[in-house]
Structures are given as C-alpha cells and as structure tokens.
C-alpha cells in the first residue's frame, strides 16, 4: 500500500445521547476524528428479512494505523454511515489498518 492511495476523506463519528427540555432522549452523532482512506468492495450478500430481500454490501477501508474503538465508533463517508465490523493490521507493522464495514440502513 502506498500513501497516495489513501485519497478518500472519511470521518469517525460517535453516538451521543442528550435529554431535551421536554425530557425526551435525543441521539446525535459527533465527529471524533477524520482520516484518509483507500476503499475497496469486499462482498455483497443477499439476506431474506421479513419476506423481503436485503442486500448487504461489505467494504474495506484502509487507513493509516490508529487506535479505533470498534464498539462506539462509526464511519461517515459521502453522507452514509458504516458500522465497523472488524479492524485488522494485516502485516503487524502498525503502518496501515484495514477496517471491514457494512452500511447502516
């Protein structure tokens, strides 16, 4: 992987819950950090849910290595949010991190 291939700007966002003046809980997404990524399509699967076919796309985002909290963070890219399924340092060099993600519908 070359640094020049990291040409797509992505944003890591985290869910924050606040209580309004009326006592209702409101969830919003706040920006935690930004990064540049290389994006490739990994797979596409069809699932039958409630008698409807749901198409699930899995993408791979490759970024420069950094600590990522998989449980609380999501990725925003071009107006869509992606849930992080797995993070992998493929060659154990701590140079690049490959994130397997799926789109949140």
URBELVEN-V985215 format. One record per backbone hydrogen bond with DSSP energy under -1.0 kcal/mol. NH is the residue of the N-H (numbers start at 1). CO is the residue of the C=O. Records with the same first field share a line. If there is no record, write none. Layout:
BEGIN
NH: CO, CO
END
This chain:
BEGIN
5: 2
6: 3
7: 5
8: 37
10: 35
11: 76
12: 33
13: 74
14: 30
16: 28
18: 26
20: 24
23: 20
26: 18
28: 16
30: 14
32: 12
33: 12
35: 10
37: 8
38: 62
40: 60
42: 58
43: 58
45: 56
47: 54
49: 52
52: 49
54: 47
56: 45
58: 43
59: 101
60: 40
61: 99
62: 38
63: 97
65: 95
73: 69
74: 13
75: 82
76: 11
77: 80
80: 77
82: 75
83: 102
85: 100
86: 100
88: 98
97: 63
98: 88
99: 61
100: 86
101: 59
102: 83
104: 81
END
